[in-house]
């Protein structure tokens, strides 16, 4: 019995699976009507349990929200972001079409840099206090920006790198100058993690940011 062909096939399969991005554990929050357009929501370093309230509130708007652990997207050069999107599109309550991204802190940074290049899969992104410390080439970032962005930041943010809020402004200004849709909303009294359930929850700023999120998702995905 010649085992060489079978060995070659096994090696090929192992090579494929090693190279292929792997989707991570997720939690689906279906919309009230049963099925809806997909929102891929990913957590900051605190983990997905920290963001279930936000996920439920977005699902109540009529979207199929799929929540991921943003920690698992770090260091994957966007492979995990793409894999999570593709998995979310196959959820039982998902309607076909491009997804919207909603990210917080760490995952918002991954969406900011990698997710916004995936215009074949993503219609737009809403990012809360994104990690931008690893983005050093502003012109390069702007040249690869393919989807519209709405970014929220707190002026009193001390948890991100000290220059992060200023960096938000620099990226937004460069994108706008290049004709790319990048809107930055800065909350003067907010710290980081001001979303509901966060360590620095700020009810007024959260309510405003959530309304803006809802309005922007209508643009990205429709009612």
C-alpha positions as CSV (number, residue, x, y, z in Angstrom):
1,X,0.0,0.0,0.0
2,X,1.5,3.3,-1.1
3,X,1.1,5.8,1.8
4,X,3.0,8.7,0.2
5,X,-0.1,10.2,-1.5
6,X,-2.0,10.0,1.8
7,X,0.9,11.6,3.7
8,X,1.1,14.4,1.2
9,X,-2.6,15.1,1.5
10,X,-2.4,15.1,5.3
11,X,0.6,17.5,5.2
12,X,-1.3,19.8,2.8
13,X,-4.4,19.8,5.0
14,X,-2.3,20.6,8.1
15,X,-0.6,23.4,6.2
16,X,-3.9,24.9,5.2
17,X,-5.4,24.8,8.7
18,X,-2.3,26.3,10.2
19,X,-2.4,29.2,7.8
20,X,-6.1,29.8,7.8
21,X,-7.5,32.4,10.3
22,X,-9.5,30.8,13.1
23,X,-12.8,32.4,14.3
24,X,-13.1,32.8,18.0
25,X,-15.8,32.0,20.5
26,X,-18.7,34.4,20.1
27,X,-22.1,35.2,21.6
28,X,-25.0,36.1,19.4
29,X,-27.7,38.7,20.4
30,X,-30.5,38.3,17.9
31,X,-32.8,41.2,17.1
32,X,-36.5,41.3,18.3
33,X,-37.8,40.6,14.8
34,X,-35.8,37.4,14.5
35,X,-33.2,38.2,11.8
36,X,-31.2,41.3,11.1
37,X,-28.2,42.8,9.5
38,X,-25.0,42.0,11.3
39,X,-23.1,44.1,13.8
40,X,-19.7,42.6,14.8
41,X,-19.0,43.9,18.3
42,X,-15.7,43.3,20.0
43,X,-14.5,44.0,23.5
44,X,-11.6,45.8,25.1
45,X,-9.1,44.0,27.4
46,X,-11.8,43.6,30.1
47,X,-13.3,40.9,27.9
48,X,-16.7,40.3,26.3
49,X,-18.7,40.0,29.6
50,X,-18.0,43.7,30.1
51,X,-19.9,44.6,26.9
52,X,-23.0,42.4,27.0
53,X,-25.3,45.3,28.0
54,X,-24.2,47.4,25.1
55,X,-24.6,44.3,22.8
56,X,-28.2,43.8,23.9
57,X,-29.0,47.5,23.5
58,X,-27.7,47.5,19.9
59,X,-29.6,44.2,19.2
60,X,-32.8,45.9,20.4
61,X,-32.3,48.4,17.6
62,X,-33.0,45.6,15.1
63,X,-29.5,44.2,14.4
64,X,-28.0,40.8,14.8
65,X,-25.1,41.5,17.2
66,X,-22.3,39.0,17.4
67,X,-19.9,39.7,20.4
68,X,-16.3,38.7,20.3
69,X,-13.3,38.9,22.7
70,X,-11.2,41.7,21.4
71,X,-8.1,40.3,23.2
72,X,-8.0,37.5,20.6
73,X,-7.6,39.9,17.7
74,X,-4.4,41.4,18.9
75,X,-1.2,40.3,17.1
76,X,-3.0,38.6,14.2
77,X,-2.5,41.4,11.6
78,X,-6.2,41.5,10.9
79,X,-6.6,37.8,10.3
80,X,-8.8,37.3,13.4
81,X,-10.9,40.4,12.5
82,X,-11.7,38.9,9.1
83,X,-12.3,35.5,10.5
84,X,-14.7,36.9,13.0
85,X,-16.6,38.8,10.4
86,X,-17.0,35.8,8.2
87,X,-18.2,33.7,11.1
88,X,-20.7,36.4,12.2
89,X,-22.2,36.5,8.7
90,X,-23.1,32.8,9.1
91,X,-24.9,33.2,12.4
92,X,-28.5,31.7,12.6
93,X,-30.1,35.2,12.8
94,X,-28.0,37.0,10.3
95,X,-29.2,38.6,7.2
96,X,-26.8,38.6,4.2
97,X,-24.7,41.6,3.4
98,X,-21.8,43.6,4.7
99,X,-21.4,44.0,8.4
100,X,-20.9,47.1,10.6
101,X,-18.1,47.1,13.2
102,X,-18.5,48.4,16.7
103,X,-15.3,48.1,18.8
104,X,-14.0,49.2,22.2
105,X,-10.5,50.1,23.2
106,X,-8.2,47.2,22.1
107,X,-10.6,45.8,19.5
108,X,-11.5,49.3,18.3
109,X,-7.8,49.7,17.4
110,X,-7.8,46.5,15.5
111,X,-10.9,47.6,13.6
112,X,-9.5,51.1,13.1
113,X,-6.4,49.8,11.3
114,X,-7.5,46.4,9.8
115,X,-11.2,46.3,9.6
116,X,-11.4,49.6,7.8
117,X,-9.5,48.1,4.9
118,X,-12.1,45.4,4.3
119,X,-14.6,47.3,2.3
120,X,-15.7,44.0,0.6
121,X,-17.1,42.9,4.0
122,X,-17.6,46.0,6.1
123,X,-19.9,49.0,5.4
124,X,-18.6,51.2,8.3
125,X,-17.3,51.3,11.8
126,X,-18.1,52.9,15.1
127,X,-15.2,52.9,17.5
128,X,-15.1,53.8,21.1
129,X,-11.8,55.1,22.5
130,X,-9.6,53.0,20.1
131,X,-6.1,52.0,20.8
132,X,-4.0,53.8,18.2
133,X,-0.5,53.5,19.8
134,X,0.7,51.1,17.1
135,X,-0.3,53.4,14.2
136,X,2.9,55.3,13.3
137,X,2.5,55.9,9.6
138,X,-0.4,58.3,9.2
139,X,-0.3,58.7,5.4
140,X,-0.2,54.9,5.1
141,X,-3.2,54.5,7.4
142,X,-5.2,57.1,5.5
143,X,-4.3,55.6,2.1
144,X,-5.7,52.2,3.2
145,X,-8.9,53.6,4.8
146,X,-11.8,52.2,2.8
147,X,-14.9,52.6,5.0
148,X,-16.5,55.5,6.9
149,X,-15.6,55.9,10.6
150,X,-17.2,57.4,13.7
151,X,-14.8,57.6,16.7
152,X,-15.6,58.5,20.3
153,X,-12.9,59.6,22.7
154,X,-12.9,61.0,26.3
155,X,-10.7,64.1,26.9
156,X,-9.9,62.8,30.4
157,X,-8.8,59.4,29.1
158,X,-5.8,58.3,31.2
159,X,-5.8,54.6,30.5
160,X,-4.7,54.8,26.9
161,X,-1.2,56.1,26.0
162,X,-0.9,59.8,27.0
163,X,-1.0,61.0,23.4
164,X,-3.9,58.8,22.3
165,X,-6.5,61.5,22.3
166,X,-4.3,63.9,20.4
167,X,-3.5,61.1,18.0
168,X,-7.2,60.6,17.4
169,X,-7.4,64.1,16.2
170,X,-4.3,63.8,14.0
171,X,-5.7,60.7,12.3
172,X,-9.2,62.3,11.8
173,X,-7.7,65.5,10.4
174,X,-5.4,63.6,8.0
175,X,-8.3,61.4,6.8
176,X,-10.6,64.4,6.4
177,X,-8.0,66.3,4.4
178,X,-7.7,63.3,2.1
179,X,-11.4,63.2,1.6
180,X,-12.0,60.1,3.7
181,X,-15.0,60.0,6.0
182,X,-13.7,60.0,9.6
183,X,-15.7,61.8,12.3
184,X,-14.3,62.2,15.7
185,X,-16.5,63.1,18.7
186,X,-14.6,64.2,21.8
187,X,-16.3,64.3,25.2
188,X,-14.7,66.8,27.5
189,X,-15.7,65.2,30.8
190,X,-15.3,61.6,29.9
191,X,-12.6,59.2,30.8
192,X,-11.9,55.9,29.0
193,X,-14.4,53.1,29.3
194,X,-17.4,55.5,29.7
195,X,-19.8,53.0,28.1
196,X,-22.6,51.5,30.1
197,X,-21.0,48.8,32.3
198,X,-17.6,50.4,32.1
199,X,-15.3,51.4,34.9
200,X,-15.9,55.1,34.1
201,X,-19.5,54.9,33.0
202,X,-20.7,58.4,32.2
203,X,-24.5,58.3,31.7
204,X,-24.9,61.5,29.7
205,X,-22.0,60.9,27.4
206,X,-22.9,57.3,26.9
207,X,-26.5,58.2,26.0
208,X,-25.2,60.7,23.4
209,X,-22.6,58.3,22.0
210,X,-25.2,55.5,21.8
211,X,-27.7,57.7,19.9
212,X,-24.9,58.6,17.5
213,X,-24.1,54.9,17.2
214,X,-27.7,54.1,16.4
215,X,-28.0,56.8,13.8
216,X,-24.8,55.8,12.1
217,X,-25.8,52.1,12.0
218,X,-28.9,53.1,10.1
219,X,-26.6,54.7,7.5
220,X,-24.3,51.7,7.4
221,X,-26.9,49.0,7.5
222,X,-30.4,50.5,7.2
223,X,-33.3,50.3,9.6
